[in-house]
Amino acid sequence: MKQIRVLLADDHAVLRAGLRLLLEAEPDIMVVGEAANGCQAVTLARELQPDVLLLDLTMPRLGGLDALGELRHLAPGCRVLVLTMHDDESYLRRALAAGAAGYVLKQADDRELLVALRAVARGEVYVPPALAPALLGGLIPQRQPLSTPPRHSLSEREEEVIRLVAQGYTSQEVADQLCLAVTTVETYRARAMQKLGIRGRAQLVRYALEVGWLKESSAFSVMKTTTNPPQVSNFSR
């Protein structure tokens, strides 16, 4: 199994220790270093070339947004997942514009952080469900609605699968949660997307927003994981 190499950057040592404990309990994740300020984050990212940098926005010496600009040139293969206390849409937009691949709030639970980290490592972009409607709403206000059949054209199982996929879960995670084989999940997913006339993740996210799947406050607690990694109950400062 190829491990995701992660660099932690936050000026709070206790928080970094908790994050390391959480992440290293996962077999596919390895923490390769820690930075206490923005300058260290840039230096270590250049030296270690991690797969993912977990980056706080508010740090001494060099803020996270400024660090993002330097990382584009010094560690172009490093994907940056912002971990922040700022639940403001403007911070999200600025972080994505500066080159971040994902954005997670420190108030989030452990499950969401792991989902976001793995999504970013796969090359996807992750935003919190609570902020996604505001973000995407500004990007597609003038587009015509998708010409899709009504939702009742989906079977109950197809809707379960496609809803979880839209919320950011991988096929393996959906399979685990619904007690299905991965190949079965892929079949349901393909069939549902064909019925809805959807091609690709971007259209799927848009459809999910239109039908309200991404407006639920409990989007990432639909199913409880059966594993029990060490808990970091709150990422807030």
Buried (B, 14 or more C-beta within 10 A) or exposed (E): EEBBBBBBBBBBEEBBEBBBBBBBBBEEBBBBBBBBBBBBBBBBBBEBBBBBBBBBBBBEBBBBBBBBEBBEEBBEEBBBBBBBBBBEBEBBBBBBEBBBBBBBBBEBBBBBBBBBBBBBBEEBBBBBBBBBBEBBEEEEEEEEEEEBEEBEEBEEBBBBBBBBBBBBBBBEBBBBBBEBEBEBBBBBBEBBBEBBEBEEEEBBBBBBBEBEBBEBEEBBEEBEEEEEBEEBEEBEE
